Amino acid sequence: MSHTFGHNMESPNHTDVDPSVFFLLGIPGLEQFHLWLSLPVCCLGTATIVGNITILVFVATEPVLHKPVYLFLCMLSTIDLAASVSTVPKLLAILWCGAGHISASGCLAQMFFIHAFCMMESTVLLAMAFDRYVAICHPLRYATILTDTIIARIGVVAVARGSLLMLPCPFLIGRLNFCQSHVIPHTYCEHMAVVKLACGDTRPNCVYGLTAALLVIGVDLFCIGLSYSLIAQAVCRLSSHEARSKALGTCGSHVCVILISYTPALFSFFTHRFGHHVPLHIHILLANVYLLFPPALNPVVYGVKTKEIRERVIRVFQSGQGTSIKTFE
């Protein structure tokens, strides 16, 4: 493996290198740990698939879960599954056998889908914050505000927003010349990691990437913060301690998911642009945490903290145990 790795490091400097092929390096400086690092990646990937499919099946088959908050959760699970499919297979191929070769078109496609899915997820998290705001601040109008039509439109807006904001990036990168190295020091085709390999003027790419990130993370976090400040004011006006606890309890799952999703995203964003003295492998590990942990943990959070989903899971396991006992007898 080390011989292949060294050959790929040198090949981009040769004059006969194929300009239509890039090479994903993995995690520079931690090559000897790639096989070990594949273990948590496998676990997180498996948890993502099992957890999110479970959420989708439970919501689809349980009429009591046909509510706006769970429909938004289904959107989140679908996006998480799609994002995992875009990253985990190639990541495991790199960690297991150094199979980092990827075509230029494949790299652009991966970049588009990864970043677009992240933007879609942020939009859905914002919609879930709005759902909690309406449920607590305007409970009598909840059913009339969050109708099935409105929820479907929010889903369309989430897809359109992520896709349209990312659409210029492949074209902006397509105009660049990669006259030197085609080795991407990363585990996936991250936008700035690819841009840094270009020889020409990359300022339009940097400006657009920063603008798109601020439009999504900045705007969504501001609106989520605003919704929860209004929720806090409404909760403080409640006279009963039990009512306050119940109102805040309905927000617990969503707050946990927000922290899980945005904390690694912000760490990755700021260290990538301002942490110039942070080692490269830390940058890449943070970027992978941002992609791998939220999709795996989101179903766990909602499964543990949401009464309806938790009871449905318990019933399934109890019925499964009952069937096993009867078979044994």
Steps between C-alpha positions, in 0.01 A plus 500: 500500500782741584655453155171583328451796729843644416445446128174692510661784687758540227286436195331842481842660444561296185426652163292201390254519789135473397341843559155340526592295809554614858631307797347526847783461748298414808633646826861616450718420799270223621550252215614229740170529685273487193395141565417576863312815404285294267344325803315807637412599143338157448315527830373851426403407144308195622331704775401761241337245271325298773390800707365715220324214320341408834374856541357503146326162546355591839362833384357345181328211680383671821199734451564678830834620359343668196564846643704792365792452740540135393460583132787746539693224677440276196644774276804518728544121492472488120764774462729325751473171310577669168798688648636176649476321165694791342794471739532175695567248216788703355631582846517131591669419168770756583548379858500130409712485187606852403256507207498878478476541123194695392413652163468875468129470424455260790682742731278791393188286545607389847579859596163622375297235680688514832473877537147514357379235747659692789313815392174305468548361851554848639175615335308209653645576845376857457156367403498281812580806713203678338287194576590523872435875498149454358426206733589699813418861410191439282370155600139569393613590146754214469284278278398787272853640459694177449275325250617215276527745209722738697722211615537376140591853386762525775650173375513636145660824624764301692596301189492805272701716740779246543515415130490858369757631747743223407430506125758774415784323683568225242500762223734729695738210556465384140657825378817445711824342382658226710849518356689351794383249760180300458533357850220620730615482865156398621264204529241651266478776238452792735457831317797695637729196502450472122521877440839518674649272232422746219764723342285793386298763679290323761352810667155458340486144636608606848257792512209294374574210736516736799185684390302178455613371841402825671163508321423154632671467839478868593140559396370167630672529838370856540142393421527192726632719781217748443237225512635361824520845660128543421436151636686587821291815543178304449608230745593756767147642480349162595386493862528125556843343555368175352386683184842667466678167537273335243548785251877492535498120482348512152804700384763274656550266205527783250749695714720188530491446123590865440802471730607172337465644149631855533780462757734288281394701195605828663824350631583369153403830335708723729807277525505462121503877442668642808686213666807518277719354776268205562651175359346382173384168643297690764326695222411178321390315813267789588359500148429127529344538843270761347390255229487174697375574851173697449340244262584218743395678819185681386282182498640401841414839649143492370461133588604558861337838567176466302234304690303378195809365317644351821175314575480374141855360523422333834187338354697363204766349727238356736308341213827365361588345835152353529531338156843357590361346822208337316733361235729359769208337679 
